[in-house]
Amino acid sequence: IKGLEQRTQQVESREEVNGVEIVQDVEANRTQLYFPDVPSEELRGFLKARGFRWTRSVGCWQRHLSLQALPYARQAAGMYGAAAAG
């Protein structure tokens, strides 16, 4: 019950970090990452190790909403930007 109450208080949010769109989709209960192109193999490994999975039907990397999901998403976006710059 407590989890459902917390979920009803959350709102959908969108932000862009290094060209990567990060979406907190409350209705779908997902944190989603939309990359402008295919992430590197290293970054895909990072995402998989943290519970993100490629979802072809939506066209993004996503995992269930959680306290850890958004910080991991921001970290992945930072890694993407560092790889694009270097």
N, C-alpha and C positions, 0 to 999 in steps of 0.2 A: 504494500500500500504506500509506504514511504517513497519508493522508487517512482510509482505512478504520480504521486503528488509533485515530486521534483520535476518530472518530465512535463507536467502541465504548466509549470512555471517557466520552462525554457522557451526561447523564441528562436526562430530561424535566423541565422546570420550568414553573411557572405563577406569575405575579405580576399584581397589579392596580395600575394607575396611573391616577388620575383617572377611575375607572369603566371603563377599558379593560382587558380581560384580555389579557395577553401570554403566549403559550404557545410554548415551545421543544419541538417535537414531533420527537424524535430518530428515531423509527421512520419517520415520513413525510419526514424531512429538511427540515423547514419551521419557520420562525418565523411565528407566526400572531397576528393582532390581531383581537379581537372587540370592536367598538364597541357601546354601548347603543343608538345610533341612527345615522342616516346622517351621515358626516363631511362637513364643508363642502367646497365645490369646491376651495378653496385647499389643504386638507389632503389631499384625494384626489390633487391634482397633486403634492404633496410625496411621497406614498406611491409613485405611479407613477414619479416621477423616481428613486426609490431602489430600484426593482425589485420593489415589492409589486404584486400583482394581486388584484382581487376574484375570489373563488372561490365561485360560487353554490352548488355542491354541498356545500361545507363551511360556507358562511355567514360567511366571514371574509376579511380581507386577508392575503395570505401571500407569502413568498418563500423561497428556499432558505436553509438554515442557513449562516451565515458569521460571521466575526468582526465584520462591520459590521452585520449584521441586527438584533441586539439593541439596540445603541445607537440605530439609526434608529427602531426600534419604540418605545423609551422616549421619544425626541424627539417622535415623532408623538403619543403619548399625552399628553405635556406640552402640545403644541399644541392637542389636543382639549380639555383641561382649561381652557386659557387662553381658548379660544373660548367655552366654556360659561359661564365666569365673566364674560366681558365681553360 
